[in-house]
Amino acid sequence: MSSRKEALLDDIVQYLLKNGVASLSLRPLAEAVGTSPRMLIFHFKSKEHLLQDVMHEVNRRLQQKLSLLSTAKPPAKRTAPLKLFWEWATRRDNLPYFRLLYEAQIVAAQNPEEYAAVLTQSSQDWRELALASMSHSLREQPLADLCIAVFDGLMLDFIVTGDRRRLSAALDRFISVLRKSTSPGRSS
């Protein structure tokens, strides 16, 4: 990627973090990032390719930040990785990235022919990250998928309501049920 395209992409992500993608139009976007619609098309080929690049970039940034979180010094008391991720994701500086990611995914889901590859890759990347963060005793794909689904549902509710206390309690309950159901010696 050229340095000009990288700089534009960074400016575009910053713009979309504030304005969202639902009513994205190239003319106001170009004006806001200091270029022309023609140059946006030159660099990104189409509005759809621009959105694909934005989705890749937002995923990359979130996953890079999350990787730093997972390599940080562990807390004094044992905290479930899903809880640590929740606490990190709902921070004021990370929340706009999740809001943009979910909004872009919903827009992309409305046009699966154009966005199938980016949606599939995004899903695969998050699944791999979830699996990698799970303890060996819990590491299985269906459980990782369940954790992602619970997180996504709680995060969407948090974006809409802002009720962190209620949703954190729901996550704590899910983690408690998960721990009990996967504890050694438990029969099904």
ChimeraX attribute file (.defattr): number of C-alpha atoms within 10 A of each C-alpha:
attribute: neighborCount
match mode: 1-to-1
recipient: residues
	/A:1	7
	/A:2	8
	/A:3	8
	/A:4	10
	/A:5	15
	/A:6	13
	/A:7	13
	/A:8	20
	/A:9	21
	/A:10	16
	/A:11	17
	/A:12	18
	/A:13	22
	/A:14	15
	/A:15	15
	/A:16	20
	/A:17	18
	/A:18	12
	/A:19	13
	/A:20	17
	/A:21	17
	/A:22	12
	/A:23	7
	/A:24	13
	/A:25	11
	/A:26	17
	/A:27	13
	/A:28	13
	/A:29	19
	/A:30	18
	/A:31	11
	/A:32	13
	/A:33	18
	/A:34	11
	/A:35	14
	/A:36	16
	/A:37	18
	/A:38	14
	/A:39	13
	/A:40	21
	/A:41	14
	/A:42	11
	/A:43	18
	/A:44	18
	/A:45	12
	/A:46	15
	/A:47	15
	/A:48	15
	/A:49	16
	/A:50	18
	/A:51	24
	/A:52	21
	/A:53	16
	/A:54	20
	/A:55	24
	/A:56	16
	/A:57	17
	/A:58	20
	/A:59	19
	/A:60	14
	/A:61	14
	/A:62	16
	/A:63	15
	/A:64	12
	/A:65	14
	/A:66	17
	/A:67	13
	/A:68	11
	/A:69	15
	/A:70	15
	/A:71	8
	/A:72	9
	/A:73	8
	/A:74	11
	/A:75	8
	/A:76	6
	/A:77	6
	/A:78	7
	/A:79	10
	/A:80	16
	/A:81	16
	/A:82	19
	/A:83	15
	/A:84	15
	/A:85	15
	/A:86	18
	/A:87	12
	/A:88	16
	/A:89	20
	/A:90	18
	/A:91	10
	/A:92	9
	/A:93	9
	/A:94	14
	/A:95	17
	/A:96	19
	/A:97	22
	/A:98	20
	/A:99	19
	/A:100	22
	/A:101	23
	/A:102	17
	/A:103	17
	/A:104	21
	/A:105	19
	/A:106	14
	/A:107	16
	/A:108	20
	/A:109	14
	/A:110	10
	/A:111	12
	/A:112	12
	/A:113	9
	/A:114	14
	/A:115	18
	/A:116	13
	/A:117	12
	/A:118	19
	/A:119	20
	/A:120	10
	/A:121	13
	/A:122	17
	/A:123	14
	/A:124	12
	/A:125	14
	/A:126	16
	/A:127	17
	/A:128	13
	/A:129	15
	/A:130	20
	/A:131	19
	/A:132	13
	/A:133	17
	/A:134	16
	/A:135	11
	/A:136	9
	/A:137	9
	/A:138	15
	/A:139	14
	/A:140	13
	/A:141	13
	/A:142	11
	/A:143	15
	/A:144	21
	/A:145	17
	/A:146	11
	/A:147	20
	/A:148	17
	/A:149	12
	/A:150	15
	/A:151	19
	/A:152	14
	/A:153	12
	/A:154	20
	/A:155	22
	/A:156	15
	/A:157	14
	/A:158	19
	/A:159	16
	/A:160	10
	/A:161	10
	/A:162	13
	/A:163	12
	/A:164	17
	/A:165	10
	/A:166	12
	/A:167	19
	/A:168	17
	/A:169	11
	/A:170	14
	/A:171	19
	/A:172	15
	/A:173	12
	/A:174	14
	/A:175	17
	/A:176	12
	/A:177	12
	/A:178	14
	/A:179	13
	/A:180	11
	/A:181	13
	/A:182	13
	/A:183	12
	/A:184	9
	/A:185	7
	/A:186	8
	/A:187	7
	/A:188	5
